[in-house]
Amino acid sequence: MIVVLAAIVAAGIVLPHVLRLQRVPPVTATVLWLSSLALRALAGVLGVIYLLFFLPGTQLFAALTHWCLHEALPVVAMELHFEGHDLGDLALLLPGVALAVSLLYICIRTARDAHRARDIVEHHVVGAGPRNSLIVSGPEVLFAVAGLARPRIVVSAGALTCLDDDELGAALDHEQAHIVRRHRFVMLLAVAFGALGRAIPGSARAVRELGFHLERDADRWALRQRNDRLALASVICKAATSETSGHAALAGLGTTGVRERLGQLLDDQPTRHARPTAAALNGLATAMVICTLLLAATVPTAAVAGVAGEAHQAHHGQHCEH
């Protein structure tokens, strides 16, 4: 049973990496990458549960830890009654501590970045801009969203002076899409999952890919507001090539997947998946969500409730006799 569950989790983690999702509908791609990250986090938590509750009851663990220093080296150890079980207990705790530290680090870094972004807005704001945005000083082309509970669009003074009306409207709609579509919460969840699944290779790439598809989703939302795709492509290019070192804490319009996004916006005949292919991808995304939720709801609870007490009793009953 454990092998089957491990195979399911591994398949869900690897699947988005082997599929070509660059031009898949962004919502579908986002769901697939977020599910992969959730499964990584689940695998990390299950790994800690296994080490704490399953491994101590195995014969291999008993064989590796059933020794006492004062018996193996009586002259050196003298009165030091140090057992292999003590070292084993410490080793079992280390992965859980590492997981907690990783999550704590991400929380601190996220809070620090949010604080830096707030400071930038407070110290560089020069007034109110179009569509209830905030204007910050600087010659660069910058569009971003600042704030979590009450997000506001941030526009640089340089952007207002060098963009035409079509470019400005398209860029503002792109940033408004991030607010309306709640992308900030999706990204926070992805970063937390990535921290819990950091030990599994590819977690950082999964977070980057999810961010890329959120940008694609914002591009599509902006185009649905009847913006010109060439104007949107132009402002993305200008934002990507503009120097923004003074506002580095703000993730701007042209920071993620610029080349691929420009290619899709400038493509006169964008790739459209056939209905069977689109339906299959949507079905796959739905199946991954259901699988992830079921595993997250049942596996950890069953593991802890069914094996914890018995495993620890078996482990602690094997100490050396003094």
C-alpha positions as a Python dict, from the first residue, in 0.01 Angstrom:
ca = {
    (1, 'M'): (0, 0, 0),
    (2, 'I'): (282, 238, 90),
    (3, 'V'): (451, 166, -243),
    (4, 'V'): (131, 246, -433),
    (5, 'L'): (84, 575, -247),
    (6, 'A'): (448, 668, -306),
    (7, 'A'): (407, 595, -678),
    (8, 'I'): (96, 815, -698),
    (9, 'V'): (268, 1103, -522),
    (10, 'A'): (581, 1068, -737),
    (11, 'A'): (376, 1063, -1057),
    (12, 'G'): (188, 1377, -954),
    (13, 'I'): (512, 1555, -871),
    (14, 'V'): (686, 1467, -1198),
    (15, 'L'): (391, 1507, -1435),
    (16, 'P'): (402, 1887, -1487),
    (17, 'H'): (776, 1865, -1552),
    (18, 'V'): (734, 1626, -1844),
    (19, 'L'): (432, 1796, -2003),
    (20, 'R'): (472, 2096, -2231),
    (21, 'L'): (256, 2350, -2049),
    (22, 'Q'): (391, 2677, -2189),
    (23, 'R'): (81, 2733, -2405),
    (24, 'V'): (-173, 2534, -2209),
    (25, 'P'): (-456, 2756, -2071),
    (26, 'P'): (-295, 2931, -1774),
    (27, 'V'): (-558, 2822, -1521),
    (28, 'T'): (-504, 2456, -1610),
    (29, 'A'): (-126, 2491, -1596),
    (30, 'T'): (-148, 2675, -1263),
    (31, 'V'): (-359, 2398, -1111),
    (32, 'L'): (-115, 2132, -1231),
    (33, 'W'): (191, 2310, -1092),
    (34, 'L'): (18, 2398, -764),
    (35, 'S'): (-92, 2036, -721),
    (36, 'S'): (264, 1924, -787),
    (37, 'L'): (390, 2161, -519),
    (38, 'A'): (121, 2042, -277),
    (39, 'L'): (228, 1682, -335),
    (40, 'R'): (589, 1781, -272),
    (41, 'A'): (485, 1933, 59),
    (42, 'L'): (283, 1622, 142),
    (43, 'A'): (580, 1401, 57),
    (44, 'G'): (801, 1607, 286),
    (45, 'V'): (555, 1581, 575),
    (46, 'L'): (503, 1207, 514),
    (47, 'G'): (879, 1159, 512),
    (48, 'V'): (902, 1314, 858),
    (49, 'I'): (608, 1102, 980),
    (50, 'Y'): (775, 789, 847),
    (51, 'L'): (1101, 868, 1022),
    (52, 'L'): (927, 944, 1351),
    (53, 'F'): (670, 664, 1364),
    (54, 'F'): (755, 390, 1115),
    (55, 'L'): (1132, 364, 1095),
    (56, 'P'): (1192, 306, 1470),
    (57, 'G'): (988, -16, 1452),
    (58, 'T'): (1191, -171, 1171),
    (59, 'Q'): (1460, -435, 1220),
    (60, 'L'): (1710, -229, 1025),
    (61, 'F'): (1677, 65, 1264),
    (62, 'A'): (1701, -167, 1564),
    (63, 'A'): (2017, -325, 1426),
    (64, 'L'): (2178, 13, 1360),
    (65, 'T'): (2097, 163, 1699),
    (66, 'H'): (2115, -136, 1935),
    (67, 'W'): (2456, -61, 2081),
    (68, 'C'): (2593, 106, 2391),
    (69, 'L'): (2916, 302, 2405),
    (70, 'H'): (3013, 176, 2748),
    (71, 'E'): (2989, -185, 2625),
    (72, 'A'): (3161, -133, 2289),
    (73, 'L'): (3447, 76, 2436),
    (74, 'P'): (3453, 10, 2811),
    (75, 'V'): (3793, 170, 2870),
    (76, 'V'): (3723, 488, 2672),
    (77, 'A'): (3359, 529, 2768),
    (78, 'M'): (3409, 457, 3139),
    (79, 'E'): (3091, 578, 3310),
    (80, 'L'): (2934, 736, 2999),
    (81, 'H'): (2622, 530, 2933),
    (82, 'F'): (2561, 660, 2577),
    (83, 'E'): (2335, 435, 2367),
    (84, 'G'): (2275, 409, 1997),
    (85, 'H'): (1907, 472, 2065),
    (86, 'D'): (1992, 822, 2187),
    (87, 'L'): (2175, 899, 1864),
    (88, 'G'): (1891, 741, 1664),
    (89, 'D'): (1630, 956, 1840),
    (90, 'L'): (1830, 1268, 1760),
    (91, 'A'): (1874, 1168, 1395),
    (92, 'L'): (1501, 1107, 1358),
    (93, 'L'): (1423, 1458, 1480),
    (94, 'L'): (1659, 1638, 1242),
    (95, 'P'): (1444, 1614, 922),
    (96, 'G'): (1140, 1750, 1107),
    (97, 'V'): (1345, 2035, 1248),
    (98, 'A'): (1483, 2110, 901),
    (99, 'L'): (1129, 2116, 759),
    (100, 'A'): (1012, 2356, 1031),
    (101, 'V'): (1316, 2580, 981),
    (102, 'S'): (1256, 2587, 605),
    (103, 'L'): (893, 2694, 653),
    (104, 'L'): (990, 2951, 916),
    (105, 'Y'): (1257, 3093, 685),
    (106, 'I'): (1006, 3135, 404),
    (107, 'C'): (760, 3307, 639),
    (108, 'I'): (1029, 3547, 761),
    (109, 'R'): (1153, 3619, 409),
    (110, 'T'): (799, 3681, 282),
    (111, 'A'): (725, 3917, 571),
    (112, 'R'): (1056, 4096, 514),
    (113, 'D'): (987, 4140, 141),
    (114, 'A'): (638, 4271, 216),
    (115, 'H'): (786, 4516, 467),
    (116, 'R'): (1046, 4632, 214),
    (117, 'A'): (777, 4682, -51),
    (118, 'R'): (568, 4883, 193),
    (119, 'D'): (867, 5098, 283),
    (120, 'I'): (940, 5162, -85),
    (121, 'V'): (585, 5275, -147),
    (122, 'E'): (577, 5494, 165),
    (123, 'H'): (910, 5663, 97),
    (124, 'H'): (880, 5705, -280),
    (125, 'V'): (510, 5776, -331),
    (126, 'V'): (446, 6116, -491),
    (127, 'G'): (69, 6106, -530),
    (128, 'A'): (-237, 5927, -659),
    (129, 'G'): (-235, 5789, -1010),
    (130, 'P'): (-491, 5666, -1262),
    (131, 'R'): (-747, 5405, -1150),
    (132, 'N'): (-671, 5450, -781),
    (133, 'S'): (-305, 5360, -828),
    (134, 'L'): (-7, 5505, -644),
    (135, 'I'): (268, 5694, -827),
    (136, 'V'): (623, 5635, -705),
    (137, 'S'): (925, 5836, -808),
    (138, 'G'): (1179, 5704, -1054),
    (139, 'P'): (1254, 5721, -1426),
    (140, 'E'): (1210, 5346, -1488),
    (141, 'V'): (898, 5176, -1626),
    (142, 'L'): (746, 5001, -1327),
    (143, 'F'): (404, 4845, -1271),
    (144, 'A'): (343, 4628, -966),
    (145, 'V'): (93, 4536, -696),
    (146, 'A'): (183, 4614, -335),
    (147, 'G'): (-6, 4490, -32),
    (148, 'L'): (-177, 4167, 68),
    (149, 'A'): (-496, 4259, 254),
    (150, 'R'): (-550, 4588, 68),
    (151, 'P'): (-348, 4564, -254),
    (152, 'R'): (-281, 4876, -460),
    (153, 'I'): (-134, 4915, -807),
    (154, 'V'): (200, 5095, -806),
    (155, 'V'): (307, 5295, -1112),
    (156, 'S'): (636, 5475, -1157),
    (157, 'A'): (653, 5835, -1272),
    (158, 'G'): (875, 5723, -1559),
    (159, 'A'): (602, 5493, -1687),
    (160, 'L'): (349, 5778, -1697),
    (161, 'T'): (583, 5996, -1900),
    (162, 'C'): (703, 5746, -2163),
    (163, 'L'): (395, 5528, -2231),
    (164, 'D'): (103, 5611, -2454),
    (165, 'D'): (-260, 5569, -2346),
    (166, 'D'): (-297, 5219, -2493),
    (167, 'E'): (18, 5092, -2321),
    (168, 'L'): (-79, 5250, -1990),
    (169, 'G'): (-430, 5103, -2003),
    (170, 'A'): (-302, 4756, -2088),
    (171, 'A'): (-44, 4762, -1807),
    (172, 'L'): (-296, 4881, -1548),
    (173, 'D'): (-539, 4609, -1651),
    (174, 'H'): (-263, 4349, -1623),
    (175, 'E'): (-191, 4454, -1265),
    (176, 'Q'): (-562, 4476, -1186),
    (177, 'A'): (-590, 4114, -1300),
    (178, 'H'): (-345, 4009, -1028),
    (179, 'I'): (-575, 4170, -770),
    (180, 'V'): (-904, 4047, -912),
    (181, 'R'): (-778, 3692, -969),
    (182, 'R'): (-625, 3668, -618),
    (183, 'H'): (-286, 3570, -758),
    (184, 'R'): (-105, 3688, -445),
    (185, 'F'): (-272, 3417, -234),
    (186, 'V'): (-194, 3148, -492),
    (187, 'M'): (172, 3251, -489),
    (188, 'L'): (189, 3254, -110),
    (189, 'L'): (47, 2902, -102),
    (190, 'A'): (295, 2789, -368),
    (191, 'V'): (590, 2933, -177),
    (192, 'A'): (477, 2760, 145),
    (193, 'F'): (440, 2427, -38),
    (194, 'G'): (780, 2478, -194),
    (195, 'A'): (935, 2530, 151),
    (196, 'L'): (785, 2205, 282),
    (197, 'G'): (898, 2016, -28),
    (198, 'R'): (1239, 2180, -57),
    (199, 'A'): (1420, 1848, -20),
    (200, 'I'): (1265, 1719, -344),
    (201, 'P'): (1456, 1839, -654),
    (202, 'G'): (1271, 2081, -880),
    (203, 'S'): (1068, 2265, -614),
    (204, 'A'): (1221, 2603, -698),
    (205, 'R'): (1150, 2551, -1068),
    (206, 'A'): (789, 2456, -990),
    (207, 'V'): (739, 2787, -804),
    (208, 'R'): (890, 2981, -1096),
    (209, 'E'): (673, 2801, -1350),
    (210, 'L'): (360, 2872, -1147),
    (211, 'G'): (455, 3240, -1132),
    (212, 'F'): (499, 3241, -1510),
    (213, 'H'): (149, 3102, -1565),
    (214, 'L'): (1, 3357, -1325),
    (215, 'E'): (155, 3626, -1543),
    (216, 'R'): (5, 3461, -1851),
    (217, 'D'): (-332, 3457, -1678),
    (218, 'A'): (-301, 3830, -1606),
    (219, 'D'): (-205, 3893, -1971),
    (220, 'R'): (-517, 3709, -2091),
    (221, 'W'): (-740, 3895, -1847),
    (222, 'A'): (-601, 4225, -1972),
    (223, 'L'): (-671, 4126, -2333),
    (224, 'R'): (-1030, 4037, -2241),
    (225, 'Q'): (-1071, 4400, -2132),
    (226, 'R'): (-1030, 4492, -2501),
    (227, 'N'): (-669, 4605, -2475),
    (228, 'D'): (-448, 4584, -2781),
    (229, 'R'): (-210, 4285, -2755),
    (230, 'L'): (68, 4482, -2928),
    (231, 'A'): (36, 4758, -2669),
    (232, 'L'): (57, 4503, -2388),
    (233, 'A'): (360, 4340, -2549),
    (234, 'S'): (525, 4679, -2587),
    (235, 'V'): (485, 4775, -2221),
    (236, 'I'): (606, 4432, -2105),
    (237, 'C'): (918, 4476, -2318),
    (238, 'K'): (978, 4828, -2185),
    (239, 'A'): (931, 4715, -1825),
    (240, 'A'): (1167, 4420, -1875),
    (241, 'T'): (1445, 4634, -2021),
    (242, 'S'): (1406, 4919, -1772),
    (243, 'E'): (1643, 4956, -1477),
    (244, 'T'): (1446, 4898, -1153),
    (245, 'S'): (1723, 4859, -897),
    (246, 'G'): (1566, 5125, -676),
    (247, 'H'): (1246, 4922, -642),
    (248, 'A'): (1389, 4570, -649),
    (249, 'A'): (1145, 4444, -382),
    (250, 'L'): (848, 4503, -612),
    (251, 'A'): (780, 4222, -861),
    (252, 'G'): (701, 4416, -1174),
    (253, 'L'): (524, 4357, -1502),
    (254, 'G'): (837, 4247, -1688),
    (255, 'T'): (1009, 4016, -1440),
    (256, 'T'): (878, 3666, -1524),
    (257, 'G'): (881, 3467, -1848),
    (258, 'V'): (910, 3775, -2064),
    (259, 'R'): (1035, 3608, -2384),
    (260, 'E'): (766, 3339, -2390),
    (261, 'R'): (489, 3586, -2301),
    (262, 'L'): (599, 3823, -2576),
    (263, 'G'): (605, 3534, -2822),
    (264, 'Q'): (250, 3441, -2735),
    (265, 'L'): (125, 3800, -2754),
    (266, 'L'): (295, 3860, -3089),
    (267, 'D'): (186, 3529, -3241),
    (268, 'D'): (-66, 3602, -3519),
    (269, 'Q'): (-195, 3244, -3499),
    (270, 'P'): (-171, 3137, -3134),
    (271, 'T'): (-160, 2768, -3061),
    (272, 'R'): (-499, 2627, -2967),
    (273, 'H'): (-531, 2278, -2829),
    (274, 'A'): (-795, 2054, -2981),
    (275, 'R'): (-1101, 1995, -2768),
    (276, 'P'): (-1005, 1637, -2673),
    (277, 'T'): (-659, 1755, -2567),
    (278, 'A'): (-798, 2047, -2369),
    (279, 'A'): (-1057, 1822, -2205),
    (280, 'A'): (-787, 1569, -2116),
    (281, 'L'): (-568, 1838, -1958),
    (282, 'N'): (-860, 1980, -1760),
    (283, 'G'): (-951, 1629, -1646),
    (284, 'L'): (-592, 1566, -1544),
    (285, 'A'): (-581, 1889, -1344),
    (286, 'T'): (-909, 1799, -1170),
    (287, 'A'): (-783, 1448, -1092),
    (288, 'M'): (-462, 1586, -943),
    (289, 'V'): (-656, 1823, -718),
    (290, 'I'): (-884, 1544, -597),
    (291, 'C'): (-591, 1307, -544),
    (292, 'T'): (-397, 1571, -352),
    (293, 'L'): (-690, 1656, -126),
    (294, 'L'): (-767, 1291, -54),
    (295, 'L'): (-405, 1210, 26),
    (296, 'A'): (-366, 1518, 243),
    (297, 'A'): (-685, 1436, 436),
    (298, 'T'): (-633, 1064, 493),
    (299, 'V'): (-271, 953, 481),
    (300, 'P'): (-109, 1161, 760),
    (301, 'T'): (-400, 1104, 1000),
    (302, 'A'): (-405, 730, 943),
    (303, 'A'): (-28, 705, 975),
    (304, 'V'): (-9, 890, 1304),
    (305, 'A'): (-316, 731, 1459),
    (306, 'G'): (-243, 374, 1357),
    (307, 'V'): (129, 336, 1410),
    (308, 'A'): (264, 604, 1644),
    (309, 'G'): (214, 435, 1977),
    (310, 'E'): (309, 85, 1868),
    (311, 'A'): (622, 199, 1684),
    (312, 'H'): (755, 399, 1977),
    (313, 'Q'): (687, 119, 2222),
    (314, 'A'): (875, -126, 2001),
    (315, 'H'): (1163, 118, 1968),
    (316, 'H'): (1203, 210, 2333),
    (317, 'G'): (1177, -150, 2445),
    (318, 'Q'): (1510, -233, 2285),
    (319, 'H'): (1744, -36, 2506),
    (320, 'C'): (2063, -192, 2633),
    (321, 'E'): (2080, -350, 2974),
    (322, 'H'): (2311, -180, 3217),
}
